[in-house]
Amino acid sequence: MAGIILVLIIIAIVTVFSVQNAAPVVVSFLSWKFESSLAIVIFLSVLSGIIIGAVITSLSRMRRSKLQKV
């Protein structure tokens, strides 16, 4: 439960920060270049970090659970 509350607080802080920094920026990744709002870039970066962290945590828990059963 505490983890969910922490994630919601982080999302709220990032959302407020993103809205206050809404200037357009050029994003380049490998050979891609596009212009987007800084708010969208920040929000998507944090969201992808949360998703990657959740996947890694889930995989680690599943692996640990399998090892304990053996």
mmCIF file as Biopython writes it, N, C-alpha, C and O atoms, coordinates in Angstrom:
data_model
#
loop_
_atom_site.group_PDB
_atom_site.id
_atom_site.type_symbol
_atom_site.label_atom_id
_atom_site.label_alt_id
_atom_site.label_comp_id
_atom_site.label_asym_id
_atom_site.label_entity_id
_atom_site.label_seq_id
_atom_site.pdbx_PDB_ins_code
_atom_site.Cartn_x
_atom_site.Cartn_y
_atom_site.Cartn_z
_atom_site.occupancy
_atom_site.B_iso_or_equiv
_atom_site.auth_seq_id
_atom_site.auth_asym_id
_atom_site.pdbx_PDB_model_num
ATOM 1   N N  . MET A ? 1  ? 0.817  -1.188  0.000   1.0 0.0 1  A 1 
ATOM 2   C CA . MET A ? 1  ? 0.000  0.000   0.000   1.0 0.0 1  A 1 
ATOM 3   C C  . MET A ? 1  ? 0.864  1.257   0.000   1.0 0.0 1  A 1 
ATOM 4   O O  . MET A ? 1  ? 0.560  2.237   -0.681  1.0 0.0 1  A 1 
ATOM 5   N N  . ALA A ? 2  ? 1.955  1.212   0.782   1.0 0.0 2  A 1 
ATOM 6   C CA . ALA A ? 2  ? 2.846  2.374   0.839   1.0 0.0 2  A 1 
ATOM 7   C C  . ALA A ? 2  ? 3.510  2.615   -0.515  1.0 0.0 2  A 1 
ATOM 8   O O  . ALA A ? 2  ? 3.759  3.760   -0.892  1.0 0.0 2  A 1 
ATOM 9   N N  . GLY A ? 3  ? 3.797  1.539   -1.243  1.0 0.0 3  A 1 
ATOM 10  C CA . GLY A ? 3  ? 4.406  1.676   -2.560  1.0 0.0 3  A 1 
ATOM 11  C C  . GLY A ? 3  ? 3.496  2.386   -3.540  1.0 0.0 3  A 1 
ATOM 12  O O  . GLY A ? 3  ? 3.949  3.210   -4.334  1.0 0.0 3  A 1 
ATOM 13  N N  . ILE A ? 4  ? 2.209  2.066   -3.485  1.0 0.0 4  A 1 
ATOM 14  C CA . ILE A ? 4  ? 1.242  2.713   -4.377  1.0 0.0 4  A 1 
ATOM 15  C C  . ILE A ? 4  ? 1.137  4.195   -4.053  1.0 0.0 4  A 1 
ATOM 16  O O  . ILE A ? 4  ? 1.083  5.027   -4.958  1.0 0.0 4  A 1 
ATOM 17  N N  . ILE A ? 5  ? 1.108  4.525   -2.778  1.0 0.0 5  A 1 
ATOM 18  C CA . ILE A ? 5  ? 1.028  5.929   -2.375  1.0 0.0 5  A 1 
ATOM 19  C C  . ILE A ? 5  ? 2.275  6.678   -2.831  1.0 0.0 5  A 1 
ATOM 20  O O  . ILE A ? 5  ? 2.178  7.807   -3.312  1.0 0.0 5  A 1 
ATOM 21  N N  . LEU A ? 6  ? 3.439  6.063   -2.684  1.0 0.0 6  A 1 
ATOM 22  C CA . LEU A ? 6  ? 4.686  6.683   -3.119  1.0 0.0 6  A 1 
ATOM 23  C C  . LEU A ? 6  ? 4.678  6.937   -4.627  1.0 0.0 6  A 1 
ATOM 24  O O  . LEU A ? 6  ? 5.084  8.007   -5.081  1.0 0.0 6  A 1 
ATOM 25  N N  . VAL A ? 7  ? 4.221  5.960   -5.396  1.0 0.0 7  A 1 
ATOM 26  C CA . VAL A ? 7  ? 4.152  6.120   -6.855  1.0 0.0 7  A 1 
ATOM 27  C C  . VAL A ? 7  ? 3.196  7.241   -7.217  1.0 0.0 7  A 1 
ATOM 28  O O  . VAL A ? 7  ? 3.499  8.033   -8.110  1.0 0.0 7  A 1 
ATOM 29  N N  . LEU A ? 8  ? 2.054  7.334   -6.556  1.0 0.0 8  A 1 
ATOM 30  C CA . LEU A ? 8  ? 1.091  8.399   -6.838  1.0 0.0 8  A 1 
ATOM 31  C C  . LEU A ? 8  ? 1.667  9.777   -6.501  1.0 0.0 8  A 1 
ATOM 32  O O  . LEU A ? 8  ? 1.435  10.740  -7.231  1.0 0.0 8  A 1 
ATOM 33  N N  . ILE A ? 9  ? 2.411  9.873   -5.407  1.0 0.0 9  A 1 
ATOM 34  C CA . ILE A ? 9  ? 3.042  11.147  -5.039  1.0 0.0 9  A 1 
ATOM 35  C C  . ILE A ? 9  ? 4.076  11.534  -6.079  1.0 0.0 9  A 1 
ATOM 36  O O  . ILE A ? 9  ? 4.140  12.697  -6.477  1.0 0.0 9  A 1 
ATOM 37  N N  . ILE A ? 10 ? 4.889  10.586  -6.528  1.0 0.0 10 A 1 
ATOM 38  C CA . ILE A ? 10 ? 5.903  10.875  -7.547  1.0 0.0 10 A 1 
ATOM 39  C C  . ILE A ? 10 ? 5.241  11.321  -8.844  1.0 0.0 10 A 1 
ATOM 40  O O  . ILE A ? 10 ? 5.701  12.273  -9.474  1.0 0.0 10 A 1 
ATOM 41  N N  . ILE A ? 11 ? 4.172  10.649  -9.249  1.0 0.0 11 A 1 
ATOM 42  C CA . ILE A ? 11 ? 3.470  11.036  -10.473 1.0 0.0 11 A 1 
ATOM 43  C C  . ILE A ? 11 ? 2.884  12.438  -10.339 1.0 0.0 11 A 1 
ATOM 44  O O  . ILE A ? 11 ? 2.929  13.221  -11.289 1.0 0.0 11 A 1 
ATOM 45  N N  . ALA A ? 12 ? 2.339  12.760  -9.177  1.0 0.0 12 A 1 
ATOM 46  C CA . ALA A ? 12 ? 1.785  14.098  -8.965  1.0 0.0 12 A 1 
ATOM 47  C C  . ALA A ? 12 ? 2.874  15.163  -9.052  1.0 0.0 12 A 1 
ATOM 48  O O  . ALA A ? 12 ? 2.675  16.205  -9.677  1.0 0.0 12 A 1 
ATOM 49  N N  . ILE A ? 13 ? 4.015  14.909  -8.433  1.0 0.0 13 A 1 
ATOM 50  C CA . ILE A ? 13 ? 5.123  15.877  -8.471  1.0 0.0 13 A 1 
ATOM 51  C C  . ILE A ? 13 ? 5.634  16.055  -9.899  1.0 0.0 13 A 1 
ATOM 52  O O  . ILE A ? 13 ? 5.872  17.178  -10.341 1.0 0.0 13 A 1 
ATOM 53  N N  . VAL A ? 14 ? 5.800  14.959  -10.609 1.0 0.0 14 A 1 
ATOM 54  C CA . VAL A ? 14 ? 6.281  15.044  -11.989 1.0 0.0 14 A 1 
ATOM 55  C C  . VAL A ? 14 ? 5.268  15.767  -12.871 1.0 0.0 14 A 1 
ATOM 56  O O  . VAL A ? 14 ? 5.651  16.535  -13.753 1.0 0.0 14 A 1 
ATOM 57  N N  . THR A ? 15 ? 3.985  15.526  -12.639 1.0 0.0 15 A 1 
ATOM 58  C CA . THR A ? 15 ? 2.959  16.199  -13.429 1.0 0.0 15 A 1 
ATOM 59  C C  . THR A ? 15 ? 3.005  17.706  -13.217 1.0 0.0 15 A 1 
ATOM 60  O O  . THR A ? 15 ? 2.960  18.467  -14.183 1.0 0.0 15 A 1 
ATOM 61  N N  . VAL A ? 16 ? 3.093  18.145  -11.970 1.0 0.0 16 A 1 
ATOM 62  C CA . VAL A ? 16 ? 3.168  19.580  -11.677 1.0 0.0 16 A 1 
ATOM 63  C C  . VAL A ? 16 ? 4.431  20.172  -12.294 1.0 0.0 16 A 1 
ATOM 64  O O  . VAL A ? 16 ? 4.380  21.242  -12.900 1.0 0.0 16 A 1 
ATOM 65  N N  . PHE A ? 17 ? 5.559  19.488  -12.144 1.0 0.0 17 A 1 
ATOM 66  C CA . PHE A ? 17 ? 6.820  19.959  -12.717 1.0 0.0 17 A 1 
ATOM 67  C C  . PHE A ? 17 ? 6.728  20.055  -14.236 1.0 0.0 17 A 1 
ATOM 68  O O  . PHE A ? 17 ? 7.211  21.015  -14.836 1.0 0.0 17 A 1 
ATOM 69  N N  . SER A ? 18 ? 6.110  19.061  -14.846 1.0 0.0 18 A 1 
ATOM 70  C CA . SER A ? 18 ? 5.992  19.029  -16.302 1.0 0.0 18 A 1 
ATOM 71  C C  . SER A ? 18 ? 5.129  20.167  -16.824 1.0 0.0 18 A 1 
ATOM 72  O O  . SER A ? 18 ? 5.470  20.802  -17.822 1.0 0.0 18 A 1 
ATOM 73  N N  . VAL A ? 19 ? 4.025  20.423  -16.161 1.0 0.0 19 A 1 
ATOM 74  C CA . VAL A ? 19 ? 3.121  21.482  -16.612 1.0 0.0 19 A 1 
ATOM 75  C C  . VAL A ? 19 ? 3.793  22.849  -16.509 1.0 0.0 19 A 1 
ATOM 76  O O  . VAL A ? 19 ? 3.541  23.727  -17.334 1.0 0.0 19 A 1 
ATOM 77  N N  . GLN A ? 20 ? 4.636  23.032  -15.511 1.0 0.0 20 A 1 
ATOM 78  C CA . GLN A ? 20 ? 5.325  24.307  -15.354 1.0 0.0 20 A 1 
ATOM 79  C C  . GLN A ? 20 ? 6.463  24.471  -16.357 1.0 0.0 20 A 1 
ATOM 80  O O  . GLN A ? 20 ? 6.954  25.586  -16.536 1.0 0.0 20 A 1 
ATOM 81  N N  . ASN A ? 21 ? 6.893  23.411  -17.008 1.0 0.0 21 A 1 
ATOM 82  C CA . ASN A ? 21 ? 7.976  23.448  -17.986 1.0 0.0 21 A 1 
ATOM 83  C C  . ASN A ? 21 ? 7.461  22.950  -19.336 1.0 0.0 21 A 1 
ATOM 84  O O  . ASN A ? 21 ? 7.893  21.909  -19.831 1.0 0.0 21 A 1 
ATOM 85  N N  . ALA A ? 22 ? 6.541  23.700  -19.920 1.0 0.0 22 A 1 
ATOM 86  C CA . ALA A ? 22 ? 5.856  23.254  -21.130 1.0 0.0 22 A 1 
ATOM 87  C C  . ALA A ? 22 ? 6.473  23.812  -22.416 1.0 0.0 22 A 1 
ATOM 88  O O  . ALA A ? 22 ? 5.822  23.780  -23.461 1.0 0.0 22 A 1 
ATOM 89  N N  . ALA A ? 23 ? 7.687  24.314  -22.371 1.0 0.0 23 A 1 
ATOM 90  C CA . ALA A ? 23 ? 8.320  24.875  -23.564 1.0 0.0 23 A 1 
ATOM 91  C C  . ALA A ? 23 ? 8.613  23.772  -24.586 1.0 0.0 23 A 1 
ATOM 92  O O  . ALA A ? 23 ? 8.896  22.634  -24.212 1.0 0.0 23 A 1 
ATOM 93  N N  . PRO A ? 24 ? 8.544  24.114  -25.875 1.0 0.0 24 A 1 
ATOM 94  C CA . PRO A ? 24 ? 8.865  23.102  -26.892 1.0 0.0 24 A 1 
ATOM 95  C C  . PRO A ? 24 ? 10.373 22.812  -26.918 1.0 0.0 24 A 1 
ATOM 96  O O  . PRO A ? 24 ? 11.192 23.721  -26.782 1.0 0.0 24 A 1 
ATOM 97  N N  . VAL A ? 25 ? 10.719 21.548  -27.092 1.0 0.0 25 A 1 
ATOM 98  C CA . VAL A ? 25 ? 12.115 21.137  -27.172 1.0 0.0 25 A 1 
ATOM 99  C C  . VAL A ? 25 ? 12.283 20.176  -28.344 1.0 0.0 25 A 1 
ATOM 100 O O  . VAL A ? 25 ? 11.333 19.520  -28.771 1.0 0.0 25 A 1 
ATOM 101 N N  . VAL A ? 26 ? 13.504 20.107  -28.852 1.0 0.0 26 A 1 
ATOM 102 C CA . VAL A ? 26 ? 13.819 19.153  -29.906 1.0 0.0 26 A 1 
ATOM 103 C C  . VAL A ? 26 ? 14.429 17.922  -29.252 1.0 0.0 26 A 1 
ATOM 104 O O  . VAL A ? 26 ? 15.407 18.018  -28.511 1.0 0.0 26 A 1 
ATOM 105 N N  . VAL A ? 27 ? 13.849 16.782  -29.531 1.0 0.0 27 A 1 
ATOM 106 C CA . VAL A ? 27 ? 14.329 15.520  -28.973 1.0 0.0 27 A 1 
ATOM 107 C C  . VAL A ? 27 ? 14.989 14.740  -30.093 1.0 0.0 27 A 1 
ATOM 108 O O  . VAL A ? 27 ? 14.388 14.525  -31.146 1.0 0.0 27 A 1 
ATOM 109 N N  . SER A ? 28 ? 16.233 14.312  -29.867 1.0 0.0 28 A 1 
ATOM 110 C CA . SER A ? 28 ? 16.911 13.487  -30.862 1.0 0.0 28 A 1 
ATOM 111 C C  . SER A ? 28 ? 17.344 12.188  -30.208 1.0 0.0 28 A 1 
ATOM 112 O O  . SER A ? 28 ? 17.940 12.177  -29.131 1.0 0.0 28 A 1 
ATOM 113 N N  . PHE A ? 29 ? 17.028 11.099  -30.884 1.0 0.0 29 A 1 
ATOM 114 C CA . PHE A ? 29 ? 17.379 9.767   -30.399 1.0 0.0 29 A 1 
ATOM 115 C C  . PHE A ? 29 ? 17.815 8.953   -31.596 1.0 0.0 29 A 1 
ATOM 116 O O  . PHE A ? 29 ? 17.032 8.692   -32.509 1.0 0.0 29 A 1 
ATOM 117 N N  . LEU A ? 30 ? 19.093 8.551   -31.581 1.0 0.0 30 A 1 
ATOM 118 C CA . LEU A ? 30 ? 19.703 7.866   -32.713 1.0 0.0 30 A 1 
ATOM 119 C C  . LEU A ? 30 ? 19.505 8.710   -33.969 1.0 0.0 30 A 1 
ATOM 120 O O  . LEU A ? 30 ? 20.076 9.796   -34.062 1.0 0.0 30 A 1 
ATOM 121 N N  . SER A ? 31 ? 18.724 8.251   -34.925 1.0 0.0 31 A 1 
ATOM 122 C CA . SER A ? 31 ? 18.535 9.049   -36.140 1.0 0.0 31 A 1 
ATOM 123 C C  . SER A ? 31 ? 17.194 9.785   -36.142 1.0 0.0 31 A 1 
ATOM 124 O O  . SER A ? 31 ? 16.880 10.484  -37.105 1.0 0.0 31 A 1 
ATOM 125 N N  . TRP A ? 32 ? 16.400 9.638   -35.079 1.0 0.0 32 A 1 
ATOM 126 C CA . TRP A ? 32 ? 15.108 10.317  -35.004 1.0 0.0 32 A 1 
ATOM 127 C C  . TRP A ? 32 ? 15.286 11.695  -34.403 1.0 0.0 32 A 1 
ATOM 128 O O  . TRP A ? 32 ? 16.070 11.879  -33.472 1.0 0.0 32 A 1 
ATOM 129 N N  . LYS A ? 33 ? 14.558 12.664  -34.936 1.0 0.0 33 A 1 
ATOM 130 C CA . LYS A ? 33 ? 14.506 14.008  -34.364 1.0 0.0 33 A 1 
ATOM 131 C C  . LYS A ? 33 ? 13.069 14.497  -34.467 1.0 0.0 33 A 1 
ATOM 132 O O  . LYS A ? 33 ? 12.456 14.441  -35.533 1.0 0.0 33 A 1 
ATOM 133 N N  . PHE A ? 34 ? 12.543 14.973  -33.355 1.0 0.0 34 A 1 
ATOM 134 C CA . PHE A ? 34 ? 11.205 15.537  -33.377 1.0 0.0 34 A 1 
ATOM 135 C C  . PHE A ? 34 ? 11.088 16.608  -32.303 1.0 0.0 34 A 1 
ATOM 136 O O  . PHE A ? 34 ? 11.855 16.635  -31.341 1.0 0.0 34 A 1 
ATOM 137 N N  . GLU A ? 35 ? 10.113 17.489  -32.490 1.0 0.0 35 A 1 
ATOM 138 C CA . GLU A ? 35 ? 9.882  18.559  -31.533 1.0 0.0 35 A 1 
ATOM 139 C C  . GLU A ? 35 ? 8.634  18.226  -30.725 1.0 0.0 35 A 1 
ATOM 140 O O  . GLU A ? 35 ? 7.609  17.818  -31.272 1.0 0.0 35 A 1 
ATOM 141 N N  . SER A ? 36 ? 8.743  18.406  -29.427 1.0 0.0 36 A 1 
ATOM 142 C CA . SER A ? 36 ? 7.634  18.080  -28.542 1.0 0.0 36 A 1 
ATOM 143 C C  . SER A ? 36 ? 7.686  19.005  -27.329 1.0 0.0 36 A 1 
ATOM 144 O O  . SER A ? 36 ? 8.684  19.685  -27.091 1.0 0.0 36 A 1 
ATOM 145 N N  . SER A ? 37 ? 6.616  19.016  -26.586 1.0 0.0 37 A 1 
ATOM 146 C CA . SER A ? 37 ? 6.564  19.787  -25.353 1.0 0.0 37 A 1 
ATOM 147 C C  . SER A ? 37 ? 7.463  19.122  -24.311 1.0 0.0 37 A 1 
ATOM 148 O O  . SER A ? 37 ? 7.493  17.896  -24.200 1.0 0.0 37 A 1 
ATOM 149 N N  . LEU A ? 38 ? 8.182  19.922  -23.562 1.0 0.0 38 A 1 
ATOM 150 C CA . LEU A ? 38 ? 9.048  19.392  -22.507 1.0 0.0 38 A 1 
ATOM 151 C C  . LEU A ? 38 ? 8.219  18.630  -21.470 1.0 0.0 38 A 1 
ATOM 152 O O  . LEU A ? 38 ? 8.693  17.652  -20.892 1.0 0.0 38 A 1 
ATOM 153 N N  . ALA A ? 39 ? 6.997  19.074  -21.240 1.0 0.0 39 A 1 
ATOM 154 C CA . ALA A ? 39 ? 6.124  18.396  -20.288 1.0 0.0 39 A 1 
ATOM 155 C C  . ALA A ? 39 ? 5.871  16.955  -20.719 1.0 0.0 39 A 1 
ATOM 156 O O  . ALA A ? 39 ? 5.914  16.042  -19.894 1.0 0.0 39 A 1 
ATOM 157 N N  . ILE A ? 40 ? 5.611  16.753  -21.987 1.0 0.0 40 A 1 
ATOM 158 C CA . ILE A ? 40 ? 5.352  15.400  -22.490 1.0 0.0 40 A 1 
ATOM 159 C C  . ILE A ? 40 ? 6.605  14.548  -22.397 1.0 0.0 40 A 1 
ATOM 160 O O  . ILE A ? 40 ? 6.535  13.379  -22.017 1.0 0.0 40 A 1 
ATOM 161 N N  . VAL A ? 41 ? 7.746  15.119  -22.739 1.0 0.0 41 A 1 
ATOM 162 C CA . VAL A ? 41 ? 9.006  14.374  -22.687 1.0 0.0 41 A 1 
ATOM 163 C C  . VAL A ? 41 ? 9.318  13.948  -21.255 1.0 0.0 41 A 1 
ATOM 164 O O  . VAL A ? 41 ? 9.690  12.798  -21.021 1.0 0.0 41 A 1 
ATOM 165 N N  . ILE A ? 42 ? 9.171  14.851  -20.307 1.0 0.0 42 A 1 
ATOM 166 C CA . ILE A ? 42 ? 9.445  14.529  -18.903 1.0 0.0 42 A 1 
ATOM 167 C C  . ILE A ? 42 ? 8.481  13.468  -18.405 1.0 0.0 42 A 1 
ATOM 168 O O  . ILE A ? 42 ? 8.895  12.492  -17.779 1.0 0.0 42 A 1 
ATOM 169 N N  . PHE A ? 43 ? 7.196  13.655  -18.680 1.0 0.0 43 A 1 
ATOM 170 C CA . PHE A ? 43 ? 6.192  12.721  -18.196 1.0 0.0 43 A 1 
ATOM 171 C C  . PHE A ? 43 ? 6.404  11.323  -18.776 1.0 0.0 43 A 1 
ATOM 172 O O  . PHE A ? 43 ? 6.321  10.334  -18.048 1.0 0.0 43 A 1 
ATOM 173 N N  . LEU A ? 44 ? 6.673  11.233  -20.068 1.0 0.0 44 A 1 
ATOM 174 C CA . LEU A ? 44 ? 6.888  9.927   -20.694 1.0 0.0 44 A 1 
ATOM 175 C C  . LEU A ? 44 ? 8.173  9.266   -20.199 1.0 0.0 44 A 1 
ATOM 176 O O  . LEU A ? 44 ? 8.233  8.043   -20.075 1.0 0.0 44 A 1 
ATOM 177 N N  . SER A ? 45 ? 9.191  10.064  -19.919 1.0 0.0 45 A 1 
ATOM 178 C CA . SER A ? 45 ? 10.444 9.511   -19.388 1.0 0.0 45 A 1 
ATOM 179 C C  . SER A ? 45 ? 10.235 8.904   -18.006 1.0 0.0 45 A 1 
ATOM 180 O O  . SER A ? 45 ? 10.702 7.799   -17.732 1.0 0.0 45 A 1 
ATOM 181 N N  . VAL A ? 46 ? 9.536  9.623   -17.141 1.0 0.0 46 A 1 
ATOM 182 C CA . VAL A ? 46 ? 9.274  9.103   -15.802 1.0 0.0 46 A 1 
ATOM 183 C C  . VAL A ? 46 ? 8.358  7.884   -15.872 1.0 0.0 46 A 1 
ATOM 184 O O  . VAL A ? 46 ? 8.574  6.901   -15.163 1.0 0.0 46 A 1 
ATOM 185 N N  . LEU A ? 47 ? 7.340  7.946   -16.720 1.0 0.0 47 A 1 
ATOM 186 C CA . LEU A ? 47 ? 6.422  6.825   -16.859 1.0 0.0 47 A 1 
ATOM 187 C C  . LEU A ? 47 ? 7.143  5.574   -17.353 1.0 0.0 47 A 1 
ATOM 188 O O  . LEU A ? 47 ? 6.897  4.475   -16.857 1.0 0.0 47 A 1 
ATOM 189 N N  . SER A ? 48 ? 8.034  5.742   -18.331 1.0 0.0 48 A 1 
ATOM 190 C CA . SER A ? 48 ? 8.776  4.575   -18.810 1.0 0.0 48 A 1 
ATOM 191 C C  . SER A ? 48 ? 9.719  4.044   -17.731 1.0 0.0 48 A 1 
ATOM 192 O O  . SER A ? 48 ? 9.913  2.833   -17.633 1.0 0.0 48 A 1 
ATOM 193 N N  . GLY A ? 49 ? 10.296 4.908   -16.935 1.0 0.0 49 A 1 
ATOM 194 C CA . GLY A ? 49 ? 11.143 4.468   -15.824 1.0 0.0 49 A 1 
ATOM 195 C C  . GLY A ? 49 ? 10.367 3.681   -14.788 1.0 0.0 49 A 1 
ATOM 196 O O  . GLY A ? 49 ? 10.855 2.677   -14.269 1.0 0.0 49 A 1 
ATOM 197 N N  . ILE A ? 50 ? 9.152  4.136   -14.483 1.0 0.0 50 A 1 
ATOM 198 C CA . ILE A ? 50 ? 8.309  3.422   -13.526 1.0 0.0 50 A 1 
ATOM 199 C C  . ILE A ? 50 ? 7.931  2.052   -14.075 1.0 0.0 50 A 1 
ATOM 200 O O  . ILE A ? 50 ? 7.954  1.060   -13.346 1.0 0.0 50 A 1 
ATOM 201 N N  . ILE A ? 51 ? 7.587  1.997   -15.346 1.0 0.0 51 A 1 
ATOM 202 C CA . ILE A ? 51 ? 7.205  0.717   -15.956 1.0 0.0 51 A 1 
ATOM 203 C C  . ILE A ? 51 ? 8.384  -0.243  -15.973 1.0 0.0 51 A 1 
ATOM 204 O O  . ILE A ? 51 ? 8.232  -1.415  -15.630 1.0 0.0 51 A 1 
ATOM 205 N N  . ILE A ? 52 ? 9.558  0.239   -16.366 1.0 0.0 52 A 1 
ATOM 206 C CA . ILE A ? 52 ? 10.748 -0.618  -16.398 1.0 0.0 52 A 1 
ATOM 207 C C  . ILE A ? 52 ? 11.087 -1.102  -14.989 1.0 0.0 52 A 1 
ATOM 208 O O  . ILE A ? 52 ? 11.432 -2.269  -14.805 1.0 0.0 52 A 1 
ATOM 209 N N  . GLY A ? 53 ? 10.995 -0.227  -14.005 1.0 0.0 53 A 1 
ATOM 210 C CA . GLY A ? 53 ? 11.257 -0.621  -12.626 1.0 0.0 53 A 1 
ATOM 211 C C  . GLY A ? 53 ? 10.271 -1.660  -12.127 1.0 0.0 53 A 1 
ATOM 212 O O  . GLY A ? 53 ? 10.658 -2.593  -11.424 1.0 0.0 53 A 1 
ATOM 213 N N  . ALA A ? 54 ? 9.001  -1.510  -12.482 1.0 0.0 54 A 1 
ATOM 214 C CA . ALA A ? 54 ? 7.983  -2.475  -12.069 1.0 0.0 54 A 1 
ATOM 215 C C  . ALA A ? 54 ? 8.224  -3.837  -12.714 1.0 0.0 54 A 1 
ATOM 216 O O  . ALA A ? 54 ? 8.058  -4.871  -12.067 1.0 0.0 54 A 1 
ATOM 217 N N  . VAL A ? 55 ? 8.612  -3.839  -13.983 1.0 0.0 55 A 1 
ATOM 218 C CA . VAL A ? 55 ? 8.880  -5.107  -14.678 1.0 0.0 55 A 1 
ATOM 219 C C  . VAL A ? 55 ? 10.080 -5.810  -14.050 1.0 0.0 55 A 1 
ATOM 220 O O  . VAL A ? 55 ? 10.034 -7.015  -13.801 1.0 0.0 55 A 1 
ATOM 221 N N  . ILE A ? 56 ? 11.141 -5.071  -13.795 1.0 0.0 56 A 1 
ATOM 222 C CA . ILE A ? 56 ? 12.340 -5.666  -13.193 1.0 0.0 56 A 1 
ATOM 223 C C  . ILE A ? 56 ? 12.032 -6.200  -11.800 1.0 0.0 56 A 1 
ATOM 224 O O  . ILE A ? 56 ? 12.488 -7.284  -11.436 1.0 0.0 56 A 1 
ATOM 225 N N  . THR A ? 57 ? 11.260 -5.445  -11.015 1.0 0.0 57 A 1 
ATOM 226 C CA . THR A ? 57 ? 10.882 -5.900  -9.679  1.0 0.0 57 A 1 
ATOM 227 C C  . THR A ? 57 ? 10.035 -7.160  -9.749  1.0 0.0 57 A 1 
ATOM 228 O O  . THR A ? 57 ? 10.233 -8.092  -8.969  1.0 0.0 57 A 1 
ATOM 229 N N  . SER A ? 58 ? 9.096  -7.188  -10.678 1.0 0.0 58 A 1 
ATOM 230 C CA . SER A ? 58 ? 8.237  -8.371  -10.822 1.0 0.0 58 A 1 
ATOM 231 C C  . SER A ? 58 ? 9.044  -9.597  -11.222 1.0 0.0 58 A 1 
ATOM 232 O O  . SER A ? 58 ? 8.843  -10.680 -10.673 1.0 0.0 58 A 1 
ATOM 233 N N  . LEU A ? 59 ? 9.949  -9.434  -12.167 1.0 0.0 59 A 1 
ATOM 234 C CA . LEU A ? 59 ? 10.790 -10.550 -12.586 1.0 0.0 59 A 1 
ATOM 235 C C  . LEU A ? 59 ? 11.663 -11.048 -11.446 1.0 0.0 59 A 1 
ATOM 236 O O  . LEU A ? 59 ? 11.849 -12.254 -11.278 1.0 0.0 59 A 1 
ATOM 237 N N  . SER A ? 60 ? 12.194 -10.122 -10.669 1.0 0.0 60 A 1 
ATOM 238 C CA . SER A ? 60 ? 13.029 -10.500 -9.532  1.0 0.0 60 A 1 
ATOM 239 C C  . SER A ? 60 ? 12.222 -11.269 -8.487  1.0 0.0 60 A 1 
ATOM 240 O O  . SER A ? 60 ? 12.700 -12.260 -7.934  1.0 0.0 60 A 1 
ATOM 241 N N  . ARG A ? 61 ? 11.005 -10.813 -8.220  1.0 0.0 61 A 1 
ATOM 242 C CA . ARG A ? 61 ? 10.156 -11.500 -7.247  1.0 0.0 61 A 1 
ATOM 243 C C  . ARG A ? 61 ? 9.769  -12.889 -7.735  1.0 0.0 61 A 1 
ATOM 244 O O  . ARG A ? 61 ? 9.760  -13.839 -6.952  1.0 0.0 61 A 1 
ATOM 245 N N  . MET A ? 62 ? 9.451  -13.017 -9.013  1.0 0.0 62 A 1 
ATOM 246 C CA . MET A ? 62 ? 9.096  -14.324 -9.559  1.0 0.0 62 A 1 
ATOM 247 C C  . MET A ? 62 ? 10.278 -15.280 -9.486  1.0 0.0 62 A 1 
ATOM 248 O O  . MET A ? 62 ? 10.114 -16.457 -9.165  1.0 0.0 62 A 1 
ATOM 249 N N  . ARG A ? 63 ? 11.471 -14.771 -9.784  1.0 0.0 63 A 1 
ATOM 250 C CA . ARG A ? 63 ? 12.677 -15.604 -9.736  1.0 0.0 63 A 1 
ATOM 251 C C  . ARG A ? 63 ? 12.955 -16.056 -8.303  1.0 0.0 63 A 1 
ATOM 252 O O  . ARG A ? 63 ? 13.275 -17.220 -8.062  1.0 0.0 63 A 1 
ATOM 253 N N  . ARG A ? 64 ? 12.830 -15.132 -7.363  1.0 0.0 64 A 1 
ATOM 254 C CA . ARG A ? 64 ? 13.057 -15.455 -5.957  1.0 0.0 64 A 1 
ATOM 255 C C  . ARG A ? 64 ? 12.015 -16.455 -5.469  1.0 0.0 64 A 1 
ATOM 256 O O  . ARG A ? 64 ? 12.339 -17.354 -4.692  1.0 0.0 64 A 1 
ATOM 257 N N  . SER A ? 65 ? 10.785 -16.313 -5.907  1.0 0.0 65 A 1 
ATOM 258 C CA . SER A ? 65 ? 9.712  -17.232 -5.526  1.0 0.0 65 A 1 
ATOM 259 C C  . SER A ? 65 ? 9.994  -18.641 -6.062  1.0 0.0 65 A 1 
ATOM 260 O O  . SER A ? 65 ? 9.763  -19.630 -5.366  1.0 0.0 65 A 1 
ATOM 261 N N  . LYS A ? 66 ? 10.491 -18.725 -7.294  1.0 0.0 66 A 1 
ATOM 262 C CA . LYS A ? 66 ? 10.831 -20.029 -7.882  1.0 0.0 66 A 1 
ATOM 263 C C  . LYS A ? 66 ? 11.964 -20.684 -7.121  1.0 0.0 66 A 1 
ATOM 264 O O  . LYS A ? 66 ? 11.929 -21.894 -6.894  1.0 0.0 66 A 1 
ATOM 265 N N  . LEU A ? 67 ? 12.960 -19.928 -6.724  1.0 0.0 67 A 1 
ATOM 266 C CA . LEU A ? 67 ? 14.100 -20.491 -6.011  1.0 0.0 67 A 1 
ATOM 267 C C  . LEU A ? 67 ? 13.710 -21.002 -4.628  1.0 0.0 67 A 1 
ATOM 268 O O  . LEU A ? 67 ? 14.270 -21.988 -4.149  1.0 0.0 67 A 1 
ATOM 269 N N  . GLN A ? 68 ? 12.751 -20.337 -3.984  1.0 0.0 68 A 1 
ATOM 270 C CA . GLN A ? 68 ? 12.333 -20.758 -2.664  1.0 0.0 68 A 1 
ATOM 271 C C  . GLN A ? 68 ? 11.509 -22.035 -2.704  1.0 0.0 68 A 1 
ATOM 272 O O  . GLN A ? 68 ? 11.507 -22.801 -1.740  1.0 0.0 68 A 1 
ATOM 273 N N  . LYS A ? 69 ? 10.808 -22.274 -3.813  1.0 0.0 69 A 1 
ATOM 274 C CA . LYS A ? 69 ? 9.994  -23.469 -3.933  1.0 0.0 69 A 1 
ATOM 275 C C  . LYS A ? 69 ? 10.824 -24.723 -4.174  1.0 0.0 69 A 1 
ATOM 276 O O  . LYS A ? 69 ? 10.381 -25.828 -3.861  1.0 0.0 69 A 1 
ATOM 277 N N  . VAL A ? 70 ? 12.009 -24.563 -4.721  1.0 0.0 70 A 1 
ATOM 278 C CA . VAL A ? 70 ? 12.857 -25.716 -5.045  1.0 0.0 70 A 1 
ATOM 279 C C  . VAL A ? 70 ? 13.568 -26.250 -3.868  1.0 0.0 70 A 1 
ATOM 280 O O  . VAL A ? 70 ? 14.318 -27.219 -3.986  1.0 0.0 70 A 1 
#
